[in-house]
Amino acid sequence: MIVILGGGPAGRIASIRLASSGKEVWLIERGDIGGQCLHCGCMPVCALNDVARFVHSARTFHNLGIINTVPDINFSTIFSEMHAIQEKIASVLDTETRSAGVNIIYGKTGRLEGKKVFAGDEPMDTEAVIAATGSRPNIPDIKGIDRKGVYTPHTLFGMRELPKKLAIIGGSVMAAEFAYIFSMFGSEVTIISRSTFLKHTDKHLRALAIRELDGVEISENTSVQSISGGSHINSVLVSAEGKNESIDADTVLVAAGLVPRSEMLNGVKKGSVGEIIVDCRMQTSVPEVFACGDVTGPPYLTPVARYQGIIAADNILGKNRTMDIKYIPQSINLAHELAFCTPETEGAASLAIPGPAGPGTFWSVPSGDTGLAKVMVEPDSGALLGICAAGPGGGLIAGYMAFLMNRHFSAHDFEEFIEVHPSTDGIYGLLKYTSDTLKKRRGN
């Protein structure tokens, strides 16, 4: 028997992989299947962003005189309808998982003591274990952060009214995405970033993100000292360049990243923030105990978690697989999908152009907000080293481009590429241009 701790993307995929290979598998999930991604991560952001983009588009059409009014949103209905859809998805995932032969135990916390596994307080005999207990929001040590009116993505469902003035603590992707959503809904939004906003993001995408967050106040290199108020929040005290300032806010959203949820996993080696240390086979420091997904630390991405779950399961099955993917696509979902895959760009030659007009960007031509395409290549060979694709289909483009980069494709491989038209993808044309430019420089 094999026990999986956690029914999020990593654990669920691993359990299906093992059960489909004939193993007896028990999946322990203390909440609902689907994990953080479905219930308080990727899917809620998708749901809220769909509405925000609808409002954004309506405003664009209104400004152009195409429609007469911009619709108001019903904030509470968004959450109730979103929750109903999440429950439907969870039901589908439950059926799919059980149909693969997985036994599911709901409502109990899976615990680990070395190689000993418990469902709540009940011990379970097992030949192997996969810990996939996920992550939780990082809560900074700030006075007043436990006040009523302070939310995280995990508690957002408790927000009954649209904030008038929302302060978002954090400066990475999560903070940017929620800032866009709430600003489109009509809140006055202030981002409080303790360092540079989106500091690890490509400079062109960062500039585009700031442009798409027009109207959002972004305070960089600013630390939060305290959150003040009585029965309701009224302000956030911050410090920047040695000076204190009070920011008016009736609601605070903590979007300061994630930390591994590993407090129930003992007897295995952990890192500085509690992440479970694994090797390239997803093996922990304890034989036959594997870990995958967010509990192993960054990058906290659902596709990575799924892939790690497959690697862990296959190694239990004796297939001896390693986690060796180098190029991993990511995206920031604002008005466009600001997608990127840029693991190594030092010494690269880069070219960037505005995104072409097409489905979803035609009416953005007057404002010049059609996204962008950017490629980074090795100057001599033309090998692809990175891409940025901002537009309606940026995430899809980045996913396929990352796959091709992992297969060592170069700009020259795109000379005979035939695209679908119309399209908002500027990457293929830019790569053709790059190939031609590199050949001319070599005198070919």
C-alpha positions as CSV (number, residue, x, y, z in Angstrom):
1,M,0.0,0.0,0.0
2,I,1.2,3.5,-0.8
3,V,-0.1,6.6,1.1
4,I,-0.3,10.1,-0.4
5,L,-0.5,13.0,1.9
6,G,-2.4,15.8,0.2
7,G,-4.9,15.9,-2.7
8,G,-3.6,19.0,-4.5
9,P,-2.1,18.9,-8.0
10,A,1.0,17.0,-7.0
11,G,-0.6,14.4,-4.7
12,R,-3.6,13.7,-6.9
13,I,-1.6,13.2,-10.1
14,A,0.8,10.9,-8.2
15,S,-2.0,8.9,-6.8
16,I,-3.6,8.4,-10.2
17,R,-0.3,7.4,-11.7
18,L,0.3,4.8,-9.0
19,A,-3.2,3.4,-8.9
20,S,-3.3,3.1,-12.7
21,S,-0.2,0.9,-12.5
22,G,-2.0,-1.5,-10.2
23,K,-0.8,-0.2,-6.8
24,E,-3.1,0.1,-3.8
25,V,-3.2,3.8,-3.1
26,W,-4.7,5.8,-0.2
27,L,-5.0,9.6,-0.6
28,I,-5.4,11.6,2.6
29,E,-6.9,15.0,2.2
30,R,-8.0,17.1,5.2
31,G,-10.0,19.6,3.1
32,D,-11.3,19.3,-0.5
33,I,-9.6,17.7,-3.4
34,G,-7.9,20.0,-5.8
35,G,-5.7,21.8,-3.2
36,Q,-4.7,25.4,-3.1
37,C,-4.8,25.7,-6.9
38,L,-8.5,25.0,-7.2
39,H,-9.8,26.6,-4.0
40,C,-7.7,29.7,-3.2
41,G,-5.0,30.0,-5.9
42,C,-5.1,29.7,-9.7
43,M,-8.8,29.1,-10.2
44,P,-10.1,32.0,-8.1
45,V,-7.6,34.3,-9.8
46,C,-8.9,33.1,-13.2
47,A,-12.5,33.6,-12.1
48,L,-11.9,37.1,-10.8
49,N,-9.7,38.1,-13.6
50,D,-12.3,37.0,-16.2
51,V,-14.7,39.5,-14.6
52,A,-12.0,42.2,-14.4
53,R,-11.1,41.8,-18.0
54,F,-14.7,42.0,-19.0
55,V,-15.0,45.4,-17.1
56,H,-11.7,46.5,-18.7
57,S,-13.0,45.7,-22.2
58,A,-16.3,47.4,-21.5
59,R,-14.4,50.6,-20.5
60,T,-12.3,50.4,-23.6
61,F,-15.5,50.2,-25.8
62,H,-17.2,52.9,-23.8
63,N,-14.2,55.2,-24.3
64,L,-14.3,54.6,-28.0
65,G,-18.0,55.3,-28.1
66,I,-19.0,51.8,-29.1
67,I,-21.1,51.1,-26.1
68,N,-23.0,53.6,-23.9
69,T,-22.5,52.3,-20.4
70,V,-20.0,50.3,-18.3
71,P,-21.7,47.6,-16.3
72,D,-21.5,47.5,-12.5
73,I,-20.4,44.3,-10.8
74,N,-22.3,42.4,-8.1
75,F,-19.3,41.7,-5.8
76,S,-21.0,39.2,-3.5
77,T,-22.5,37.2,-6.4
78,I,-19.1,36.8,-7.9
79,F,-17.9,34.8,-4.9
80,S,-21.1,32.7,-4.5
81,E,-21.1,31.7,-8.2
82,M,-17.4,31.1,-8.2
83,H,-17.7,28.8,-5.2
84,A,-20.5,26.8,-6.9
85,I,-18.2,26.2,-9.9
86,Q,-15.3,25.2,-7.7
87,E,-17.4,22.6,-6.0
88,K,-18.4,21.2,-9.4
89,I,-14.8,21.0,-10.4
90,A,-13.9,19.3,-7.1
91,S,-16.6,16.8,-7.8
92,V,-15.2,16.0,-11.2
93,L,-11.7,15.6,-9.7
94,D,-13.0,13.3,-7.0
95,T,-14.8,11.1,-9.6
96,E,-11.7,11.0,-11.8
97,T,-9.4,10.1,-9.0
98,R,-11.6,7.4,-7.6
99,S,-12.2,6.0,-11.1
100,A,-8.5,5.5,-11.4
101,G,-8.6,3.2,-8.3
102,V,-7.5,5.6,-5.6
103,N,-9.0,5.4,-2.1
104,I,-9.6,8.8,-0.6
105,I,-9.8,9.7,3.1
106,Y,-11.3,13.1,3.6
107,G,-11.4,15.2,6.8
108,K,-8.2,13.9,8.3
109,T,-4.7,15.4,8.5
110,G,-2.0,13.2,7.1
111,R,1.0,13.1,9.4
112,L,4.5,11.7,8.9
113,E,7.0,10.5,11.6
114,G,10.0,9.3,9.7
115,K,8.5,6.5,7.6
116,K,5.5,6.1,9.9
117,V,2.2,7.5,8.4
118,F,-0.9,8.5,10.2
119,A,-4.4,9.5,9.1
120,G,-5.2,11.8,12.0
121,D,-4.1,9.6,14.9
122,E,-4.6,6.3,13.0
123,P,-1.4,4.6,11.9
124,M,-1.2,3.2,8.4
125,D,1.1,0.5,7.1
126,T,2.7,1.5,3.8
127,E,5.5,0.5,1.5
128,A,6.1,4.1,0.3
129,V,4.9,7.6,1.1
130,I,4.5,10.7,-0.9
131,A,4.2,14.0,1.0
132,A,2.4,16.6,-1.0
133,T,0.9,18.8,1.6
134,G,1.3,22.0,-0.3
135,S,1.9,25.6,0.9
136,R,0.1,28.4,2.8
137,P,0.3,32.2,2.6
138,N,3.3,33.8,4.1
139,I,2.1,36.1,6.9
140,P,4.7,38.8,7.8
141,D,5.3,39.7,11.4
142,I,3.3,43.0,11.4
143,K,1.5,44.6,14.3
144,G,-2.3,44.4,13.6
145,I,-2.1,41.8,10.8
146,D,-4.6,39.7,12.7
147,R,-7.2,42.5,12.7
148,K,-10.6,42.0,11.1
149,G,-10.5,43.3,7.6
150,V,-7.1,41.7,6.8
151,Y,-7.4,38.9,4.2
152,T,-5.2,36.4,2.4
153,P,-6.1,34.5,-0.8
154,H,-7.1,31.7,1.5
155,T,-9.7,33.8,3.4
156,L,-10.9,36.0,0.5
157,F,-14.3,34.3,0.5
158,G,-15.0,36.1,3.8
159,M,-14.8,39.5,2.1
160,R,-18.5,40.6,1.9
161,E,-18.2,44.0,0.4
162,L,-15.9,45.5,-2.3
163,P,-13.2,47.5,-0.5
164,K,-13.2,51.2,-1.2
165,K,-9.5,51.5,-0.4
166,L,-7.5,48.3,-0.5
167,A,-3.8,48.0,0.6
168,I,-2.0,45.0,-0.8
169,I,1.1,43.8,1.0
170,G,3.5,42.2,-1.4
171,G,5.4,43.0,-4.6
172,S,5.3,39.9,-6.7
173,V,3.0,38.1,-9.1
174,M,0.2,37.5,-6.6
175,A,0.1,41.1,-5.5
176,A,0.1,42.4,-9.1
177,E,-2.8,40.1,-10.1
178,F,-5.0,41.0,-7.2
179,A,-4.2,44.7,-7.7
180,Y,-5.4,44.5,-11.3
181,I,-8.6,42.6,-10.3
182,F,-9.7,45.0,-7.5
183,S,-8.7,48.1,-9.4
184,M,-11.0,47.0,-12.3
185,F,-13.7,46.3,-9.8
186,G,-13.5,49.9,-8.6
187,S,-11.4,49.8,-5.5
188,E,-8.6,52.4,-4.9
189,V,-5.6,50.1,-4.7
190,T,-2.1,50.6,-3.2
191,I,0.6,48.0,-3.5
192,I,3.2,48.1,-0.7
193,S,6.3,46.3,-1.8
194,R,9.3,46.0,0.5
195,S,11.6,45.9,-2.5
196,T,11.3,46.6,-6.2
197,F,7.9,45.7,-7.6
198,L,8.2,42.5,-9.7
199,K,11.9,42.6,-9.2
200,H,12.6,39.2,-10.8
201,T,10.6,39.9,-13.9
202,D,12.0,40.8,-17.3
203,K,12.3,44.6,-17.6
204,H,10.0,44.9,-20.6
205,L,7.3,42.8,-19.0
206,R,7.6,44.7,-15.7
207,A,7.1,48.0,-17.6
208,L,4.1,46.6,-19.3
209,A,2.7,45.3,-16.0
210,I,3.0,48.8,-14.4
211,R,1.3,50.2,-17.4
212,E,-1.6,47.8,-17.1
213,L,-1.9,48.7,-13.4
214,D,-2.5,52.3,-14.4
215,G,-4.4,53.8,-11.5
216,V,-2.8,51.5,-8.9
217,E,-0.4,53.3,-6.4
218,I,2.8,51.3,-6.2
219,S,5.0,52.0,-3.2
220,E,8.4,50.3,-3.7
221,N,11.1,49.7,-1.1
222,T,8.5,50.3,1.6
223,S,8.0,48.3,4.7
224,V,4.7,47.9,6.6
225,Q,5.0,48.9,10.3
226,S,1.5,48.3,11.5
227,I,-2.2,48.1,10.6
228,S,-4.5,50.3,12.5
229,G,-8.2,50.5,13.3
230,G,-10.9,49.6,15.7
231,S,-13.8,47.3,14.5
232,H,-12.7,48.2,11.0
233,I,-9.2,49.0,9.5
234,N,-8.6,52.6,8.8
235,S,-4.9,52.9,7.9
236,V,-1.6,51.2,7.2
237,L,1.6,52.7,8.7
238,V,4.5,52.3,6.3
239,S,8.2,53.3,6.3
240,A,10.2,54.4,3.2
241,E,13.6,56.0,3.1
242,G,13.5,56.5,6.8
243,K,10.2,58.3,6.9
244,N,6.9,57.0,8.2
245,E,3.6,57.6,6.3
246,S,0.0,56.5,6.9
247,I,-1.9,55.0,4.0
248,D,-5.7,55.2,4.1
249,A,-7.2,51.7,3.8
250,D,-10.4,50.0,4.9
251,T,-9.1,46.5,3.8
252,V,-5.7,44.8,3.6
253,L,-4.8,41.9,1.4
254,V,-1.7,40.0,2.3
255,A,-0.1,38.7,-0.9
256,A,3.5,38.2,0.3
257,G,4.1,34.8,-1.2
258,L,3.9,31.3,0.1
259,V,5.6,29.0,2.5
260,P,5.6,25.2,2.6
261,R,3.0,23.5,4.7
262,S,5.3,21.0,6.4
263,E,4.6,21.2,10.1
264,M,2.9,17.8,10.1
265,L,5.9,16.2,8.4
266,N,8.6,15.1,10.9
267,G,11.7,13.0,10.7
268,V,12.7,14.2,7.2
269,K,15.3,16.9,6.4
270,K,13.9,20.4,5.9
271,G,15.3,23.7,4.7
272,S,15.3,27.1,6.2
273,V,11.6,27.9,5.6
274,G,10.3,24.4,6.3
275,E,10.6,23.0,2.7
276,I,11.2,19.3,2.5
277,I,14.6,18.6,1.0
278,V,14.5,16.2,-2.0
279,D,16.9,15.0,-4.6
280,C,16.2,14.9,-8.4
281,R,14.1,11.8,-7.9
282,M,11.9,13.6,-5.4
283,Q,13.3,11.3,-2.7
284,T,13.6,12.8,0.9
285,S,16.2,12.0,3.5
286,V,14.2,8.9,4.5
287,P,14.2,5.9,2.2
288,E,10.9,5.3,0.4
289,V,9.5,8.7,1.5
290,F,9.1,11.1,-1.4
291,A,7.8,14.7,-1.5
292,C,6.5,16.8,-4.3
293,G,4.8,20.1,-5.0
294,D,4.8,23.3,-3.0
295,V,6.0,21.5,0.2
296,T,9.4,21.2,-1.5
297,G,9.7,24.9,-1.9
298,P,9.7,27.3,-4.9
299,P,8.7,27.9,-7.6
300,Y,5.2,27.1,-6.3
301,L,3.7,26.4,-9.7
302,T,0.9,23.9,-10.4
303,P,2.5,22.4,-13.6
304,V,5.7,21.9,-11.7
305,A,3.9,20.2,-8.8
306,R,2.1,17.9,-11.2
307,Y,5.3,16.9,-12.9
308,Q,7.1,16.3,-9.6
309,G,4.2,14.1,-8.6
310,I,4.7,12.0,-11.8
311,I,8.5,11.8,-11.1
312,A,7.9,10.6,-7.5
313,A,5.3,8.1,-8.5
314,D,7.5,6.7,-11.3
315,N,10.4,6.2,-9.0
316,I,8.2,4.3,-6.6
317,L,7.3,2.1,-9.5
318,G,11.0,1.5,-10.2
319,K,11.3,3.6,-13.4
320,N,14.2,5.7,-12.1
321,R,13.2,9.1,-13.4
322,T,14.7,12.5,-12.5
323,M,13.4,16.1,-12.4
324,D,15.6,17.8,-15.0
325,I,13.4,20.4,-16.7
326,K,15.3,23.6,-17.2
327,Y,12.8,25.9,-18.9
328,I,9.6,26.5,-17.0
329,P,7.0,28.9,-18.3
330,Q,5.2,31.4,-16.0
331,S,2.6,34.1,-16.4
332,I,1.3,37.2,-14.7
333,N,-2.5,37.6,-15.5
334,L,-3.5,41.2,-15.8
335,A,-5.3,42.8,-18.8
336,H,-3.1,40.4,-20.9
337,E,-1.3,37.2,-20.0
338,L,2.3,38.5,-19.4
339,A,4.0,35.2,-19.9
340,F,7.7,34.5,-19.8
341,C,10.4,31.8,-19.7
342,T,13.7,33.4,-19.0
343,P,16.0,31.1,-16.9
344,E,19.2,32.2,-18.4
345,T,19.7,35.4,-20.4
346,E,23.2,36.4,-19.5
347,G,25.1,37.1,-22.7
348,A,22.0,36.7,-24.8
349,A,21.0,38.8,-27.7
350,S,17.4,40.1,-27.3
351,L,14.8,41.6,-29.6
352,A,11.4,42.9,-28.6
353,I,8.4,44.3,-30.6
354,P,4.9,45.3,-29.7
355,G,2.3,42.5,-30.0
356,P,0.4,42.3,-33.3
357,A,-3.3,43.3,-33.6
358,G,-5.6,40.3,-33.5
359,P,-8.3,38.7,-31.5
360,G,-8.5,40.5,-28.2
361,T,-6.1,43.3,-29.1
362,F,-7.6,44.9,-32.2
363,W,-9.5,47.5,-30.2
364,S,-6.3,48.2,-28.1
365,V,-4.4,49.6,-31.1
366,P,-5.5,53.2,-30.4
367,S,-4.0,53.0,-26.9
368,G,-0.9,51.1,-28.0
369,D,-1.7,48.3,-25.5
370,T,-1.3,45.2,-27.7
371,G,1.2,43.5,-25.5
372,L,4.7,42.5,-26.7
373,A,6.9,39.7,-28.0
374,K,10.5,39.3,-26.9
375,V,13.1,36.6,-27.7
376,M,16.5,36.0,-26.2
377,V,19.0,33.9,-28.2
378,E,22.6,32.8,-28.1
379,P,24.2,35.2,-30.6
380,D,26.4,32.6,-32.5
381,S,24.1,29.5,-32.7
382,G,20.7,31.2,-32.4
383,A,19.8,28.8,-29.6
384,L,16.7,30.0,-27.7
385,L,17.5,31.2,-24.2
386,G,14.3,32.9,-23.2
387,I,11.0,34.4,-24.4
388,C,8.3,36.9,-23.2
389,A,4.9,36.8,-24.8
390,A,2.3,39.3,-23.6
391,G,-1.1,39.2,-25.1
392,P,-4.4,37.3,-24.9
393,G,-2.7,34.0,-25.6
394,G,0.6,34.7,-23.9
395,G,0.5,31.7,-21.5
396,L,-0.2,29.2,-24.2
397,I,2.6,30.5,-26.4
398,A,5.1,30.5,-23.5
399,G,4.2,26.9,-22.6
400,Y,4.9,25.6,-26.1
401,M,8.0,27.7,-26.4
402,A,9.4,26.4,-23.1
403,F,8.9,22.9,-24.4
404,L,10.8,23.7,-27.6
405,M,13.6,25.3,-25.6
406,N,13.9,22.1,-23.5
407,R,14.3,20.4,-26.8
408,H,17.1,22.8,-27.8
409,F,15.3,24.5,-30.6
410,S,16.9,27.6,-32.2
411,A,15.6,30.7,-34.0
412,H,16.7,29.0,-37.3
413,D,14.2,26.2,-36.7
414,F,11.4,28.7,-37.3
415,E,12.3,29.6,-40.9
416,E,9.5,27.3,-42.2
417,F,7.0,27.9,-39.4
418,I,3.5,28.5,-40.7
419,E,1.3,30.4,-38.3
420,V,-2.5,30.7,-37.8
421,H,-3.7,34.1,-38.8
422,P,-5.0,36.4,-37.3
423,S,-3.1,35.8,-34.1
424,T,-1.7,37.9,-31.3
425,D,1.5,35.9,-31.3
426,G,4.5,37.9,-32.3
427,I,7.1,35.4,-31.2
428,Y,7.2,33.3,-34.5
429,G,7.7,36.4,-36.7
430,L,10.4,37.8,-34.4
431,L,12.2,34.5,-34.4
432,K,12.2,34.4,-38.2
433,Y,13.6,37.9,-38.2
434,T,16.2,36.9,-35.6
435,S,17.3,34.0,-37.7
436,D,17.7,36.2,-40.8
437,T,19.6,38.8,-38.8
438,L,22.0,36.3,-37.3
439,K,22.7,34.8,-40.7
440,K,23.4,38.2,-42.3
441,R,25.9,39.0,-39.5
442,R,27.7,35.7,-40.2
443,G,27.7,36.6,-43.9
444,N,25.4,33.6,-44.9
